[in-house]
């Protein structure tokens, strides 16, 4: 039994999920409100018999105890493995001495930051010198309950106050200096970095204190001071307030990005909790990836001064380069296909009134803030505004430059109606015929024409090479990807042509397989070299990939022309298995709903049966498009 299987055998999924979600008995299963999207009618089902869960509502996803914890706590596989192993009392392989020492050192650094945050917070609440800071917060409208929520504090205007406090707890000078809490003098000795400042502890998505931001209360400079880079703090990776906003972002299905600490604090105080801050920096790749795991709708709030700044534009360029994309085939003529890359995340720009920050708008009126969000400008409209404001659109040079600047933006619009709208808009601006402009931009504004050429039928299902009784289909798919990573776009195209979605993680039973698929599929789809993708895998995933390679290394090599069909065959059978299991579960749920007289649930499950039956027919059509050969050597 593998470590993963042993952990799953020791943890009852109903008990585990019940610690997060109130569950009610529903026949032989359990039902509750889905924790991953807002709903009023329960559609989240936990199946004790199979130790699995599934949302039959908007999420339409499911999995096992690993999947639930990873999704709920935003953990990667390795982190979830350690949490569940500890809960199950399963001992993982011992760490190397070097890794153990590194982990212990990180824990010490977190503990020092936690102690510093508690000290600053106590000074704000009770010290005489903190009276001025308390008065400042009250003047800004920040309530004491909010001080507690964000653990806002105060740093004494003293050169050694924090140093003495932390030294009394036994912490080392070197560690405090590495965190940036102390600064070392050239001639020896240390002194406090944050003196006479309003203190904002900065926490990561797990709620660990990783750094600080300090604001002066007078006219001295710098106005804001942040912790320097350290083993636990990277300003470009963290978002202030993310620990408080993680759940609300999922619930609202939108993240609003502001600039400053106070903007976040006031938003949360006024129960607008899906707000985080980039802490005065342009958006970074790491910040965007964090948010994109929580929602596909982002809104960037910009004050009037920053709206056209180069830093802002660099941040938006980073966003466009970072955010998830769909790569889809578009027919452009008989036998010809072009692949288009389009953003999967909606990014809107919230333009603030001149001279006002988000916290000022929110304090004046929550309705005014809601109105600003409602009038948020889509990214494409924002680019139109910036580009046309900077260029002389009456000159040939200005028109040409406008087309060049907007070209990559328009190429990313996936919706054909929206794309045509913006091409028409640009055509009017530069006084060029729409069709000529579309050709210059390299985009299609017409309804795709079906090819009149008959598609060649495949010559038959390629039998899997040799005996691979050590592998399941999911093992084999991942093995093929590692040996021929360029097959990913081809597989995507084949599934798209069959009217089927990309591989879904829940189709893979093994949590390691699911996690590995999630790590490698999108980067390979976007064209990243396999060497880069595999090198960036977490240690646990790298070890699992090596295990797969070792187990399947004895297989005969697959000819290049067969890689595509091999992977598609295996994925279709995985999809078929998942759909059949889902239909069986739904039929049992219908029986339970009938017995309980729950008409609403019965309708929901009946509709879900229709949807999955339709998809199963599409899978069978794709499978029967060529002679079907069973692969008895593979166990499903």
C-alpha positions in Angstrom: 0.0 0.0 0.0 1.4 3.4 -1.0 1.6 6.2 1.5 -1.2 8.0 -0.2 -3.5 5.0 0.0 -2.6 4.4 3.6 -3.5 8.0 4.5 -6.8 7.7 2.7 -7.6 4.5 4.5 -7.1 6.1 7.9 -9.0 9.3 7.3 -12.8 9.2 6.9 -13.7 11.8 4.3 -17.1 12.6 6.0 -15.4 13.4 9.3 -12.7 15.4 7.5 -15.0 17.5 5.3 -17.4 18.0 8.2 -14.7 20.0 9.9 -15.0 22.5 7.1 -18.6 22.2 5.8 -21.8 21.3 7.8 -23.1 18.1 6.3 -26.5 16.5 6.6 -27.4 12.9 6.0 -29.1 12.4 2.6 -29.9 8.7 2.1 -26.7 6.8 2.1 -24.6 10.0 1.4 -24.1 13.4 2.9 -25.1 16.8 1.5 -24.1 20.4 2.2 -23.5 23.8 0.7 -20.5 23.9 -1.6 -17.5 25.7 0.0 -16.1 26.6 -3.4 -18.9 28.8 -4.7 -21.9 30.7 -3.3 -25.1 28.7 -3.4 -28.4 28.6 -1.5 -29.4 25.0 -2.5 -27.0 22.3 -1.4 -25.3 20.6 -4.3 -22.1 19.4 -2.5 -22.3 15.6 -2.0 -19.9 13.4 0.0 -19.9 9.7 -0.8 -18.8 7.5 2.2 -18.7 4.3 0.1 -16.2 5.7 -2.3 -14.6 8.2 0.1 -15.1 10.9 -2.5 -17.0 14.2 -3.0 -18.6 16.0 -5.9 -20.2 19.4 -6.5 -23.2 19.0 -8.8 -23.7 22.8 -8.9 -21.6 25.6 -10.6 -18.2 24.0 -9.7 -19.0 20.6 -11.3 -15.8 19.2 -9.8 -14.9 16.6 -7.2 -12.3 14.3 -5.9 -11.0 12.7 -2.7 -9.7 14.0 0.6 -6.5 15.2 -1.0 -8.3 17.2 -3.7 -10.6 18.8 -1.1 -7.8 19.9 1.2 -5.7 21.3 -1.7 -8.6 23.2 -3.1 -9.9 24.4 0.3 -6.6 25.5 1.7 -4.8 26.4 -1.6 -2.1 23.9 -0.9 0.1 22.0 -3.4 0.3 18.2 -3.3 3.4 18.1 -1.1 1.9 20.4 1.5 -1.4 18.5 1.5 0.5 15.2 1.9 2.3 16.4 5.0 -0.9 17.8 6.6 -2.9 14.6 6.0 0.0 12.3 6.9 0.2 14.1 10.3 -3.5 13.8 10.8 -3.5 10.1 9.9 -0.5 9.3 12.0 1.4 8.1 8.9 5.2 8.7 9.0 6.6 10.1 5.8 10.2 9.4 4.6 12.6 11.2 6.9 14.0 14.5 5.7 17.7 14.9 5.0 19.5 16.7 7.8 19.9 19.7 5.5 16.2 20.0 4.8 15.3 19.4 8.4 17.6 22.3 9.4 16.2 24.5 6.7 12.6 23.8 7.8 13.4 24.4 11.4 15.1 27.7 10.6 12.1 28.9 8.6 9.9 28.0 11.6 12.1 30.1 13.8 11.9 33.1 11.4 8.1 32.8 11.4 8.1 32.6 15.2 10.2 35.8 15.4 7.9 37.7 13.1 4.9 36.5 15.1 6.4 37.7 18.3 7.2 41.1 16.8 3.7 41.4 15.5 2.2 40.6 18.9 4.6 43.1 20.6 3.7 45.9 18.1 0.0 45.2 18.6 0.3 45.3 22.4 2.1 48.7 22.2 -0.7 50.1 20.0 -3.4 48.9 22.4 -1.9 49.9 25.8 1.3 52.0 25.6 1.2 55.7 26.4 3.3 56.5 23.3 0.8 54.6 21.2 -1.9 57.2 22.1 -1.0 59.3 19.1 -1.3 56.3 16.8 -4.7 55.3 18.3 -5.9 58.8 17.6 -4.7 58.6 14.0 -6.5 55.4 13.4 -9.7 56.8 14.9 -9.4 59.9 12.8 -9.1 57.6 9.7 -12.2 55.8 10.8 -10.5 52.5 11.6 -12.4 50.7 14.3 -10.7 48.8 17.2 -12.2 45.5 15.9 -10.3 46.1 12.7 -7.1 46.7 14.6 -7.5 43.2 16.0 -8.4 41.6 12.7 -5.3 42.9 11.0 -3.2 42.9 14.2 -2.2 46.5 13.5 0.5 47.8 15.8 2.9 50.5 16.7 6.7 50.6 16.8 8.1 52.7 19.7 10.3 55.6 18.7 13.2 53.9 20.4 16.5 52.5 18.9 16.4 49.2 20.9 12.9 48.5 22.1 12.1 45.6 19.8 15.7 44.3 20.0 15.5 44.1 23.8 12.0 42.5 23.7 13.0 39.8 21.2 16.4 39.1 22.9 14.6 38.5 26.1 12.7 35.7 24.3 16.0 34.1 23.3 16.1 35.0 19.6 19.4 35.6 17.9 20.6 38.9 16.5 21.5 37.3 13.2 17.9 36.0 12.6 16.3 39.3 13.6 18.6 41.1 11.2 18.0 38.7 8.4 14.3 39.4 8.8 15.0 43.1 8.6 13.6 43.8 12.1 17.1 45.0 13.2 19.8 46.7 11.2 23.5 46.0 11.9 25.8 49.0 12.4 29.0 49.1 10.5 31.0 49.4 13.7 29.1 46.6 15.4 25.8 46.3 17.2 22.2 46.5 16.1 19.2 48.9 16.2 15.5 48.7 15.4 14.4 49.3 11.8 10.8 50.3 12.5 10.7 53.2 15.0 7.8 55.5 15.6 5.7 53.9 12.9 2.2 52.5 12.5 2.8 48.8 11.9 1.0 46.5 9.4 2.0 42.8 9.8 2.1 41.2 6.3 0.8 37.6 6.2 1.0 35.0 3.5 -2.1 33.1 2.2 -1.7 30.6 5.1 -1.8 33.4 7.7 1.9 33.2 8.7 3.5 36.6 9.5 6.2 37.0 6.9 7.1 40.7 7.1 5.9 44.2 8.0 5.0 47.6 6.5 5.5 50.7 8.7 3.9 54.1 8.1 5.2 57.4 9.7 2.6 59.7 11.3 4.4 62.9 10.4 6.0 64.4 7.3 9.3 62.4 7.6 10.6 60.2 4.8 10.2 57.5 3.8 6.5 57.6 4.3 6.2 53.8 4.1 8.9 51.2 4.9 8.6 47.5 4.2 10.6 44.6 5.4 13.5 43.7 3.1 13.8 40.5 1.2 14.3 37.5 3.5 14.0 33.7 3.4 10.3 34.1 4.3 9.4 37.5 2.7 9.4 38.4 -1.0 7.5 41.7 -1.7 6.9 40.7 -5.3 5.1 37.5 -4.3 2.8 38.6 -1.5 -0.5 40.4 -1.5 -1.5 42.3 1.6 -4.7 40.9 3.1 -4.7 37.7 1.1 -5.1 35.6 4.2 -8.3 37.5 5.0 -9.5 37.8 1.4 -9.0 34.2 0.2 -12.4 32.9 1.1 -14.3 36.1 0.1 -12.6 36.1 -3.3 -13.8 32.6 -4.0 -17.3 33.5 -2.8 -17.5 36.7 -4.9 -15.7 35.1 -7.8 -13.7 38.3 -8.1 -10.5 39.8 -6.6 -10.1 43.6 -6.4 -6.5 44.7 -6.3 -5.7 48.1 -4.7 -2.4 49.7 -3.8 -2.2 50.4 -0.1 -2.6 48.8 3.3 -5.3 51.2 4.4 -7.3 50.6 1.3 -7.5 46.9 2.2 -8.2 47.6 5.9 -11.1 49.9 5.3 -12.6 47.7 2.6 -12.7 44.8 4.9 -14.1 46.9 7.8 -17.0 47.9 5.5 -17.5 44.2 4.6 -16.0 44.4 1.2 -13.6 41.5 1.8 -12.5 40.4 -1.6 -9.8 43.1 -1.7 -6.0 42.7 -1.6 -3.1 45.1 -2.1 0.0 44.9 -4.3 1.7 47.2 -1.7 2.6 49.9 -4.2 4.3 47.7 -6.7 3.4 46.9 -10.3 1.6 43.5 -10.5 4.0 40.6 -10.6 3.7 37.2 -12.1 3.7 35.5 -8.7 0.9 37.7 -7.4 -1.3 37.1 -10.5 -0.8 33.3 -10.3 -1.9 33.4 -6.7 -5.1 35.2 -7.5 -5.8 33.2 -10.7 -6.0 30.1 -8.5 -8.8 31.7 -6.6 -10.9 33.4 -9.3 -10.9 34.1 -13.0 -12.2 37.7 -12.5 -9.7 40.4 -11.5 -10.3 44.1 -11.1 -7.4 46.5 -10.7 -8.3 49.8 -8.9 -6.1 52.7 -10.2 -6.1 56.2 -9.0 -6.2 58.9 -11.6 -2.4 59.7 -11.3 -1.3 56.1 -11.7 -3.8 55.2 -14.5 -1.4 56.0 -17.3 2.0 55.5 -15.6 4.6 53.2 -17.1 4.6 51.1 -13.9 0.9 50.5 -14.3 1.4 49.5 -18.0 4.2 47.2 -17.1 2.0 45.5 -14.5 -0.7 45.0 -17.1 1.8 43.6 -19.6 2.9 41.2 -16.9 -0.8 40.3 -16.4 -1.3 39.5 -20.0 1.9 37.5 -20.2 1.1 35.5 -17.0 -2.6 34.8 -16.9 -4.0 31.5 -18.1 -4.8 31.1 -21.8 -6.8 28.9 -24.1 -5.2 27.7 -27.2 -7.8 26.8 -29.8 -7.7 25.8 -33.4 -9.5 28.2 -35.9 -10.2 27.0 -39.5 -9.0 29.5 -42.0 -9.6 27.6 -45.2 -9.8 24.1 -46.7 -7.4 22.0 -44.6 -5.8 25.0 -42.9 -5.9 25.8 -39.2 -4.5 28.6 -37.2 -4.0 28.4 -33.4 -5.2 31.4 -31.4 -4.1 32.1 -27.8 -6.7 33.9 -25.7 -6.8 35.0 -22.1 -9.0 32.8 -19.8 -9.1 35.5 -17.0 -11.1 38.7 -17.1 -9.1 41.7 -16.1 -11.0 45.0 -15.6 -9.7 48.4 -14.6 -11.5 50.4 -11.9 -10.7 54.1 -12.5 -10.9 56.1 -9.2 -12.0 59.7 -8.9 -9.1 62.2 -9.1 -7.3 62.7 -5.8 -9.1 59.8 -4.0 -7.9 56.5 -2.8 -10.2 53.4 -2.4 -10.4 53.8 1.3 -11.7 57.4 0.9 -14.4 56.3 -1.6 -15.5 53.4 0.6 -15.7 55.6 3.8 -17.8 58.1 1.9 -20.2 55.5 0.5 -20.2 51.8 -0.1 -22.7 52.4 -2.9 -20.2 54.7 -4.6 -17.6 52.0 -4.5 -20.0 49.5 -5.9 -20.9 51.9 -8.7 -17.2 52.3 -9.6 -16.8 48.5 -9.7 -19.9 48.2 -11.9 -18.4 50.8 -14.3 -15.0 49.0 -14.4 -13.4 49.2 -17.9 -12.4 46.0 -19.6 -8.7 45.7 -20.2 -9.1 46.2 -24.0 -11.1 49.4 -23.5 -8.4 50.7 -21.1 -5.7 50.0 -23.6 -7.7 51.9 -26.3 -8.0 54.8 -23.9 -4.3 54.9 -23.1 -3.0 54.4 -26.6 -5.3 56.9 -28.3 -4.6 59.5 -25.5 -0.8 59.3 -26.1 -0.8 59.3 -29.9 -1.8 61.9 -32.6 -4.6 60.0 -34.3 -4.8 62.6 -37.1 -1.3 61.5 -38.5 -0.4 58.4 -40.4 2.4 57.7 -37.9 0.0 57.9 -35.0 -2.5 55.5 -36.7 0.2 53.0 -37.6 1.6 53.0 -34.0 -1.9 52.6 -32.6 -2.5 49.5 -34.7 0.9 48.0 -33.7 0.3 48.6 -30.0 -3.3 47.2 -30.0 -2.5 44.3 -32.3 -1.4 41.8 -29.6 -4.4 42.9 -27.4 -6.9 42.3 -30.1 -5.4 38.9 -31.0 -6.1 37.7 -27.4 -9.8 38.3 -27.5 -11.4 34.9 -27.7 -15.0 35.9 -28.2 -15.6 36.5 -31.9 -18.3 39.0 -31.3 -16.2 41.1 -29.0 -13.2 40.8 -31.3 -15.2 42.1 -34.2 -16.5 45.0 -32.1 -13.0 46.2 -31.2 -11.7 45.7 -34.8 -14.6 47.9 -36.0 -13.7 50.4 -33.3 -10.1 50.6 -34.3 -11.0 50.7 -38.0 -13.1 53.8 -37.4 -10.2 55.4 -35.4 -7.6 54.8 -38.1 -10.0 55.1 -41.1 -9.2 51.7 -42.6 -11.6 49.2 -44.0 -12.5 46.6 -41.4 -11.5 43.6 -43.5 -8.2 45.2 -44.5 -7.5 45.9 -40.8 -8.4 42.4 -39.7 -5.9 41.1 -42.3 -3.2 43.4 -40.9 -3.9 42.3 -37.4 -4.0 38.7 -38.3 -7.4 38.1 -36.7 -10.6 36.6 -38.0 -13.8 38.7 -37.7 -16.0 36.4 -39.9 -17.9 33.2 -38.9 -15.5 30.3 -39.4 -16.3 28.4 -42.6 -16.5 24.6 -42.3 -14.0 22.9 -44.4 -15.5 21.1 -47.4 -12.7 18.5 -47.4 -13.7 15.2 -45.9 -11.7 14.4 -42.8 -9.6 11.3 -43.2 -10.6 8.6 -40.8 -7.9 7.2 -38.6 -6.6 3.8 -39.7 -7.4 2.1 -36.5 -6.8 2.2 -32.8 -3.1 1.7 -32.0 -2.7 -1.1 -29.4 -0.7 -0.2 -26.4 2.9 -1.5 -26.9 3.8 -4.6 -24.9 2.5 -5.5 -21.5 2.2 -2.6 -19.1 0.5 -4.3 -16.3 2.3 -2.0 -13.8 0.4 1.1 -15.1 -3.0 2.5 -15.3 -4.2 4.7 -18.1 -3.4 7.8 -16.1 0.2 6.5 -15.5 0.5 6.0 -19.2 -0.8 9.4 -20.2 1.7 11.1 -17.9 4.5 8.8 -19.2 3.7 9.7 -22.8 3.7 13.4 -21.9 7.1 13.1 -20.3 8.5 11.4 -23.5 6.7 13.6 -26.0 5.6 16.8 -24.4 4.7 18.4 -27.8 1.7 16.1 -28.0 -0.3 18.3 -25.5 -1.5 20.8 -28.1 -2.3 18.0 -30.5 -4.4 16.2 -27.8 -6.2 19.5 -27.0 -7.1 19.9 -30.6 -8.4 16.3 -30.9 -10.6 16.7 -27.9 -11.8 20.1 -29.1 -12.8 18.6 -32.4 -14.7 15.9 -30.6 -16.6 18.5 -28.6 -14.8 17.5 -25.4 -13.0 19.5 -22.7 -9.3 19.3 -21.8 -8.3 16.5 -19.3 -9.8 17.2 -15.9 -7.8 16.5 -12.8 -10.7 14.6 -11.2 -10.4 12.0 -13.9 -7.2 10.8 -12.3 -7.7 8.7 -9.2 -4.2 8.9 -7.8 -3.7 12.3 -6.1 -0.1 12.3 -7.3 -1.3 11.8 -10.9 -3.8 14.7 -10.5 -1.2 17.0 -9.1 1.4 16.1 -11.8 -1.2 16.7 -14.5 -2.0 20.1 -13.1 1.7 21.1 -12.9 2.6 20.1 -16.4 -0.4 20.5 -18.7 -0.8 24.2 -19.0 2.9 25.1 -19.2 3.3 22.5 -22.0 0.1 23.8 -23.7 1.7 27.3 -23.7 4.8 26.0 -25.3 7.3 25.9 -22.4 10.1 23.4 -22.9 9.8 20.1 -21.0 13.2 20.7 -19.4 11.9 23.9 -17.8 8.6 22.4 -16.8 10.2 19.3 -15.2 12.9 21.3 -13.5 10.3 23.6 -11.8 8.4 20.6 -10.3 8.2 20.4 -6.5 10.4 17.7 -5.0 7.4 15.3 -4.5 6.3 15.6 -8.1 9.8 15.2 -9.4 10.2 12.0 -7.4 6.8 10.7 -8.7 7.8 11.4 -12.3 11.1 9.5 -11.7 9.1 6.6 -10.3 6.8 6.6 -13.4 9.9 6.6 -15.7 11.5 3.7 -13.8 8.3 1.6 -13.8 7.5 2.2 -17.5 11.0 2.3 -18.9 10.9 -1.2 -20.2 8.0 -0.4 -22.6 8.9 -0.5 -26.3 9.3 3.0 -27.7 6.2 4.5 -29.3 6.7 5.8 -32.8 6.4 9.6 -33.1 3.3 9.4 -35.2 1.5 7.3 -32.6 2.0 9.5 -29.6 -1.0 11.6 -30.3 -3.5 8.7 -30.7 -2.0 6.8 -27.7 -2.7 9.7 -25.4 -6.2 10.4 -26.8 -7.2 6.8 -26.5 -6.1 6.6 -22.8 -7.8 10.0 -22.0 -11.1 8.9 -23.7 -11.2 5.8 -21.5 -10.5 7.8 -18.4 -13.3 10.2 -19.3 -15.6 7.3 -20.0 -14.8 5.8 -16.6 -15.4 9.0 -14.7 -18.7 9.7 -16.5 -20.0 6.1 -15.9 -19.1 6.4 -12.2 -20.8 9.8 -12.0 -24.0 8.5 -13.6 -24.1 5.6 -11.2 -23.8 8.0 -8.2 -26.5 10.3 -9.7 -28.9 7.4 -10.0 -28.4 6.5 -6.4 -28.9 10.2 -5.5 -32.2 10.3 -7.5 -33.4 7.3 -5.6 -32.6 9.0 -2.3 -34.3 12.2 -3.3 -37.4 10.3 -4.4 -37.5 8.5 -1.0 -37.2 11.8 0.8 -39.7 13.7 -1.5 -37.0 16.3 -2.3 -38.3 17.6 -5.7 -35.7 20.3 -6.0 -32.8 17.8 -5.5 -34.4 15.3 -7.9 -34.6 17.9 -10.6 -31.0 18.9 -10.1 -29.8 15.3 -10.3 -31.9 14.5 -13.3 -30.5 17.5 -15.1 -27.0 16.4 -14.2 -27.7 13.0 -15.5 -28.8 14.5 -18.9 -25.6 16.6 -19.1 -23.3 13.7 -18.3 -25.2 11.3 -20.6 -24.7 13.8 -23.4 -21.0 14.0 -22.7 -20.7 10.3 -22.5 -22.3 10.0 -26.0 -19.7 12.5 -27.3 -16.9 10.3 -25.8 -18.4 7.2 -27.4 -18.6 8.9 -30.7 -14.9 9.9 -30.5 -14.0 6.3 -29.5 -16.1 4.7 -32.3 -14.6 7.1 -34.9 -12.1 4.3 -35.4 -12.1 0.5 -34.8 -12.2 -0.1 -31.1 -9.6 -2.3 -29.6 -9.7 -3.2 -25.9 -6.5 -3.1 -23.9 -6.8 -5.9 -21.4 -3.3 -5.4 -20.0 -4.4 -2.1 -18.4 -6.5 -2.1 -15.3 -9.0 0.6 -14.8 
